[in-house]
């Protein structure tokens, strides 16, 4: 497994985030770059063009694998799921969803501090996000920032987007006047009190994968460079994770019936129409 060992898994458990250097070779990076540009050229119901009309485009899009064979190949055939399984100690992995995050040159929109889990349809343990760099990523071009160990706080924060993403129908959750779920807090103003937190900024090279627990508090800067900042992401669920119906203001959720109740395990089914199993340590029945 590219760059995965016991020390990396230990750091993931303790810090909540690790970078797997050279997780994907040049051939995979090339395929992923082509796939991203294909998605940008063919927007769908989940495409969110956050800075539409501004010089530096910032695009977030989800559930691409059902639409594009290239994204299906990345999810099912790349090393991504096996790497994720090795780090989180899973015997099988389901794909919750895939996504792209693209900040074109001179995109001035940072990504706000947030956790992924409260607004995503998965509950841990074994709920993981993988962010694959397709360009050199530096603090100046929008590198990811994390509060080390924040996945262990036992706190949940109301998701908030970068821009008015709740105006996008596909990501709209509960209404403005509906009650907030119990135990959900406002995200603190991390940057206003940065010295109080153990913040780490993680740069990356093409093919590096940044892997983190979905309860990690994280953010990203704007892209003030002349380079593109493209990334493909995958959200994984191990066998101990469960499907979650969320009541947050911002909610990333499928627009079709998934055939699961809140709290149900993800199905061990590679053919599931929304949450397919994409990796298992066990051979298929009859193999």
Number of C-alpha atoms within 10 A of each C-alpha: 10 14 11 17 12 10 10 18 20 14 14 19 18 14 19 24 28 20 21 21 16 16 23 22 13 13 9 17 20 14 14 25 16 13 20 23 12 14 20 16 9 11 14 14 12 20 21 20 17 19 17 11 8 11 12 21 20 26 19 17 22 23 23 23 19 13 12 14 12 18 24 17 13 20 23 17 13 14 17 24 28 21 21 29 24 17 25 24 13 20 15 22 31 28 24 24 25 23 22 24 20 25 28 22 19 19 24 21 20 16 18 19 23 25 24 25 27 24 24 24 19 29 24 18 16 23 27 29 26 26 23 28 27 26 19 17 23 18 18 12 26 28 20 20 19 23 21 19 21 22 21 14 9 8 13 21 21 22 22 21 16 16 13 10 18 18 10 15 11 19 20 17 17 16 13 8 6 10 10 15 12 7 10 14 13 11 17 11 10 17 11 8 9 11 9 9 14 11 18 13 17 18 19 22 15 22 25 23 27 21 24 28 29 27 27 26 26 23 20 19 21 22 28 19 17 12 15 22 24 24 24 25 22 23 26 29 31 27 22 16 22 22 22 21 18 21 18 23 21 25 24 22 23 18 11 8 8 13 10 14 11 13 13 14 18 23 18 17 12 17 11 16 12 20 22 20 24 22 25 19 11 9 8 7 5 4 5
